[in-house]
Amino acid sequence: MRSLRPWSWFAGYYPASLIKASAEVDLPADRPYVFGYHPHGIIGMGAFATFATESTGFSEAFPGIKPHLLTLASNFHIPLYRDLLLSLGICSVSKKSCINILSSGPGSAITIVIGGAAESLAARPGTADLTLKRRLGFIKVAIQQGASLVPVFSFGENDIYDQLSNEKGTTIYKMQKTFQRIFGFTLPLFHGRGLLTYNVGLLPFRHPIVSVVGRPIAVNQTDKPTKEYVEQVQAQYIEELVRIWDTYKDTYARERTSELKLVD
């Protein structure tokens, strides 16, 4: 299912691609992995193309690694859509699901779009505002399962849709945050292009999405990691993520309007 031709057409529309951040990015299939994907964007098209399909060549780049893109549990309540997700190896982002996958054997991997709904509200072309400072849960799970952490920065993810102004403090922003608290997700007021027009519609703009996979961060497995150790690993993770940005921003983000920011 992951290798069907329509997925290649899907990735080719942008186009979406996958590269390693350096020659040092080697992921031996003798351990589990937690991929952290940034930024969320409006929908996370690059995450889907790279980790739920073979359209960007994931298995060729990382043989033996079995990726599972994670999403909200509520998505599995929709008939037929649920079956499509499961056929692509997409699973719930619940802690129980993460543990079940990571403990299933060497080479098992999960991909979490770290910023979630909060980050989607800041997704705008030319920007890279990440919700990451207080996101420690995925790091704690990785430590408990002895899984190496792999940061992924996807250049272009924020450039395929535009979003109406919703600065903090505005009525729109307050309504979106209230919706998020109630339902667990939010509704960015976005637009792309149409079939016959280039400035109004729900189709994403055609803009390259390049997912850069960073160097893995090994952890010391422990069932009860201290807060200090979790924060230490987080600092290493952020350092590698920033390194990816600084290395490739002038190649894949030449039209940026701001630099990488950790906003929350």
C-alpha positions in Angstrom: 0.0 0.0 0.0 2.8 2.4 0.9 4.4 1.9 -2.6 1.3 2.5 -4.8 1.9 4.8 -7.7 -0.6 7.5 -6.7 1.6 8.3 -3.7 4.4 9.1 -6.2 2.1 11.5 -8.0 1.1 13.0 -4.6 4.8 13.7 -3.7 5.6 14.8 -7.2 3.0 17.6 -7.0 5.1 19.7 -4.7 7.6 18.0 -5.1 8.4 16.3 -1.8 11.8 14.8 -1.1 14.0 13.3 1.6 17.7 13.9 2.3 20.1 13.0 5.0 21.6 16.0 6.9 25.1 14.5 6.5 27.0 11.4 5.8 26.9 10.7 9.5 23.2 10.1 9.4 23.2 6.3 9.5 20.3 4.5 11.3 21.2 0.9 12.0 18.1 -1.3 12.2 19.3 -2.7 15.6 17.3 -0.4 17.8 14.0 1.5 17.8 13.7 5.2 16.8 11.6 8.2 17.5 11.5 10.7 14.6 10.4 14.2 15.6 9.0 16.1 12.6 9.1 19.9 12.3 7.2 22.1 11.5 3.6 20.9 11.6 2.4 23.2 8.9 -1.3 23.3 8.2 -1.7 19.6 7.5 1.7 18.0 7.5 1.9 16.9 3.9 5.6 16.3 4.0 5.3 14.0 7.0 2.7 12.0 5.2 4.7 11.7 2.0 7.9 10.7 3.8 6.8 8.5 6.7 3.4 7.0 5.5 4.4 6.2 1.9 7.5 5.3 0.0 7.2 8.2 -2.4 10.4 9.9 -1.1 12.4 6.7 -0.8 12.4 6.2 3.0 13.1 2.5 3.0 15.9 2.9 0.4 17.5 5.6 2.6 17.0 3.7 5.8 16.7 -0.1 5.1 15.3 -2.2 8.0 13.5 0.8 9.7 9.7 0.4 9.9 8.2 3.9 10.3 4.8 4.6 11.7 3.4 8.1 11.4 1.3 9.0 14.4 -1.9 11.0 14.4 -4.8 11.8 16.8 -6.9 8.9 18.0 -10.0 10.6 16.9 -9.0 10.1 13.2 -9.6 6.3 13.7 -13.3 6.9 14.5 -14.1 7.7 10.8 -15.1 4.6 8.8 -13.0 3.8 5.7 -10.6 6.7 6.6 -9.5 4.6 9.6 -8.8 1.6 7.3 -6.7 3.8 4.9 -4.6 5.0 7.8 -4.0 1.6 9.2 -3.1 0.2 5.8 -0.3 2.8 5.6 1.0 1.9 9.1 -0.4 5.2 10.6 -1.2 4.8 14.3 -2.5 6.7 17.3 -0.2 9.2 19.0 -1.3 7.9 22.4 1.4 6.9 24.9 0.2 3.3 24.8 0.5 3.2 21.1 4.0 4.7 21.1 5.2 2.1 23.7 3.6 -0.8 21.8 5.3 0.1 18.6 8.7 0.9 20.0 8.7 -2.4 22.0 7.8 -4.5 19.0 11.5 -5.1 18.1 14.6 -3.6 16.5 14.0 -1.2 13.6 10.6 -0.2 14.9 10.0 3.6 14.6 7.4 6.2 15.2 7.1 9.7 13.8 5.5 12.4 15.8 4.7 15.8 14.4 5.8 17.5 17.6 4.2 21.0 17.3 0.7 19.7 17.0 -2.4 21.9 16.7 -0.7 24.8 18.6 2.0 25.0 15.9 -0.4 24.8 13.0 -1.8 28.2 14.1 1.6 29.8 13.5 2.2 28.1 10.1 2.8 30.8 7.5 5.0 31.0 4.4 8.5 32.1 5.1 8.4 31.3 8.8 9.6 28.6 11.1 8.0 29.1 14.5 8.2 25.9 16.4 6.3 24.8 19.5 8.9 22.7 21.2 10.2 24.2 24.5 7.7 22.4 26.7 7.3 19.3 24.6 9.1 16.7 26.7 6.7 13.7 26.5 8.2 12.2 23.3 11.7 12.5 24.7 10.7 10.7 27.9 9.0 7.9 25.9 12.2 7.5 23.8 14.3 7.3 27.0 12.0 4.7 28.6 12.1 2.6 25.5 15.8 3.0 24.7 14.9 4.6 21.3 17.3 7.0 19.5 15.8 10.4 18.8 16.0 11.7 15.2 15.1 15.3 14.5 13.6 16.0 11.1 13.2 19.5 9.7 10.9 19.8 6.6 11.7 22.9 4.6 8.7 24.1 2.6 6.1 22.6 4.9 4.9 26.0 6.0 4.9 27.4 2.4 2.1 25.3 0.8 -0.8 27.1 2.4 -1.4 30.7 3.6 -3.3 31.5 6.7 -5.5 34.4 7.7 -4.2 36.7 10.4 -4.7 35.3 13.9 -2.2 37.0 16.2 -2.4 36.2 19.9 -5.1 38.2 21.7 -7.4 38.4 18.6 -10.9 37.0 18.7 -10.1 34.5 16.0 -7.1 33.2 18.0 -9.1 32.9 21.2 -11.8 30.9 19.4 -9.2 28.6 17.8 -7.6 27.9 21.2 -10.9 27.3 22.8 -11.8 24.8 20.0 -8.4 23.1 20.6 -9.0 22.8 24.4 -12.4 21.2 23.8 -11.7 18.9 20.8 -7.9 18.3 21.0 -7.3 19.9 17.6 -7.9 23.2 16.0 -9.0 24.7 12.7 -6.5 27.1 11.0 -8.3 29.5 8.6 -6.2 28.8 5.6 -6.3 28.8 1.8 -4.2 27.6 -1.1 -5.0 27.5 -4.8 -7.8 26.2 -6.9 -7.9 24.1 -10.1 -8.2 27.2 -12.3 -7.0 30.0 -10.0 -3.7 30.4 -8.2 -4.8 32.5 -5.2 -8.1 31.0 -3.9 -8.9 27.4 -3.1 -8.1 24.5 -0.9 -5.4 22.8 -3.0 -1.9 23.4 -1.6 0.4 25.7 -3.5 3.1 23.9 -5.4 6.3 24.4 -3.4 9.2 22.0 -2.8 9.1 20.2 0.5 12.5 18.9 1.5 12.6 16.7 4.7 16.1 16.8 6.1 16.8 13.9 8.5 19.3 14.8 11.2 21.8 12.8 13.2 20.3 10.3 15.7 20.7 11.1 19.4 21.4 8.0 21.5 19.8 7.8 25.0 20.5 5.8 28.1 17.4 3.6 28.7 15.8 4.0 32.0 12.2 3.5 33.2 12.2 6.5 35.4 14.3 9.3 33.8 15.0 12.3 35.9 13.8 15.7 34.8 17.4 16.8 34.5 18.2 14.0 32.1 15.1 14.6 30.0 16.1 18.2 29.6 19.6 17.3 28.8 18.5 15.1 25.9 16.1 17.8 24.8 19.0 20.3 24.6 20.9 17.8 22.4 17.8 17.4 20.2 17.3 21.1 19.8 21.0 21.6 19.0 20.8 19.1 16.1 17.5 20.6 14.9 19.1 24.1 14.8 22.1 22.7 13.1 19.9 21.3 10.3 18.3 24.7 9.9 21.5 26.7 9.9 23.1 24.3 7.4 20.3 24.2 4.8 18.3 27.4 5.3 20.1 29.3 2.5 19.5 26.4 0.1 15.9 25.5 0.9 14.5 28.6 2.7 16.0 31.4 0.6 12.7 33.3 0.6 12.2 33.1 4.4 10.9 36.2 6.2 12.3 35.2 9.6 14.7 32.8 11.3 13.9 29.6 13.2 12.2 30.4 16.5 11.2 28.3 19.4 8.0 30.1 20.5 6.7 27.8 23.2 
